[in-house]
């Protein structure tokens, strides 16, 4: 039997990685993982708490470890955290171990999709748009560098985006 392929979803907060990832996994009969949920499960604490106690640096160490473990699996869809691509090591693992799909979205959509979400430590500030713009400037080139496929998620449902990914990958 052919080796099952992995699909790794990258992109900013609010791009729809988790929602689209669940649809993709269901449609392709693959296992779905979310690196943030896996970190919470392994640490027994939510992401905000990990950030508060260990800072972003400590969180990124945990994130790299989780992504390393998950990308060693076969036949999975993985939704990564928006900042996971900061690590060259993580980018290399994603590239080497599966198909990397960059879910691209606008700052406006990110603001709309994340404004009521209290589970995003980097956005618990007075002006989240400014944070999102700064992160986009830092991270978008990294998403583009590592992506095998770029898909815009702005005005489509998660299911439509999942179908587009499947079509474009020829699955």
N, C-alpha and C positions, 0 to 999 in steps of 0.2 A: 504494500500500500504506500502511496506517496506521502511524504512528510507533510503534515498540516502546516499551513502558513499562519503567521501571526500578523495582526494589524494593530499598530500602535497609533493612537490619536494624540496629537499635540496641538497646542494653540492656547490662546489667552483665556483667562477667567471669563465665563459667560459665553464661550463659543459653542457650547453644547456637547462637549466631549463625552460626558457621562450618559446623557440621554441618547445621543446618536450611537454611542458605543453599545448600549443595551439593545437597541434595535438591530444594529449590525450583527451582533453576536447571535441574537435570536434568529435572524434571517439566514445566517450562514451555519447555524448549529455549532457555534463555538462557545467556549467559556468566556464570560465577561469578568474583568477585574478593573477596579478603580484604585489607582495608587494611593490616593488620599484615604479612602475607606480602609484599605489594607494597613496603612500606617496607624489609623485609629484602632483597628482590630488588634494589631500586634502590641501597641503601646497601652491599650486600655484607656486611652484618653482622646479627647477630640483635638483636632488640628490647632485650634486657638490655644488650648492649654499647652500643647507641645511648643508652640511659638513663644508663649509667655514664659515658660520655664527654661527652654533651651535656646531660644532665639531662632532667627531664621537659619543661622549656620547649623545648629543642632538638628533642626527640621530637615535641612537639605541632606545631611549625612544619613538620616533615617530614610529619606526619600530615595536616595541613590541605592541604598541597600535593598529596599523593597523592589525597586524597578529592576535591579540586577536579578533578584530571585524570580520575579514574575516573567521577565523576558527569556529566562531559560526554559520555560514551559513551551509546549507546542500546541498550536490550534487555539490561540486566545485572541481576544480583542482587549486591549488595555487602554483605558483613559488615564493619561498622565496629568500631573499637576502642571499648571501654567508655567511655573518657574523651573521645572525639572530640566529644561534644556540649557540652563545656565552652566551646568556641569558638562564639560567636554567628554568625560567618561560616560555619562548617561547618553549623550548624543551618539557616541560611538557604539554603545550597546544597542540602542534602538535601531540604528542603521544596519548593524551587522545581523540582527536577530529577527528582523521582520520588515514589513512594509510600513513606512511612516507616512501618515496622512495628517497634513496641517489643516485644521479647521479654522478658516480665516473669518473674522468678523470686524465690524466697525466699532469705534469707541462708543458711539451712540447706543448700539445694540448691547454692548457690554454694560454700560451704565443702566440701561433699562432692565437687563436680566439679572443684575447683581444688587440692585439698590436695596432690596429688603432682606438680603441674605447676610445674616450675622455670623456666618461660619467662615468668612474670608478675612483673616487677620490683617492682610495688607490694605484692606479697604475700610477698616474701622477708623476713618479719619473724616475731617470736616469736608474735604474736597476730593472725593474718590475719583472724579474725572481726571484731575491732575496726576494722580497716582497711576491710573490706567494709561494715560498718554506717555508718562515716563517709562512704564514697563514695556509698552509697545515699542518705544524707541530702542530699548535695550534688547528685547527678546525677539521681535519680528524677524530681524536678520538671522537669528539662530534657528527659528522655525523654518525659514526658507532654506537655510543651508542644509538641514537634515531631512527635509520633506521629499518623499518620492512622488507625492501627489498633493496638490493644494485644492481645497474645496471651500467655496464661500457658503456660510450658513445663515446669512442675514435674513432673507425673506422666504425661507422654505421651512417646512416642518422637519422634525428630526427623521421621520420615516422617509421623506423624499430625499433628504441628504444621504441617508444610509443606502437607499436604492442607487443614487448617483455614484456613490463610492464603489458599490458592487459592480455596476456597469463599467465604470472607468477602469477598474482593476481586472475586469474580465473574469470574474468569479462565477 
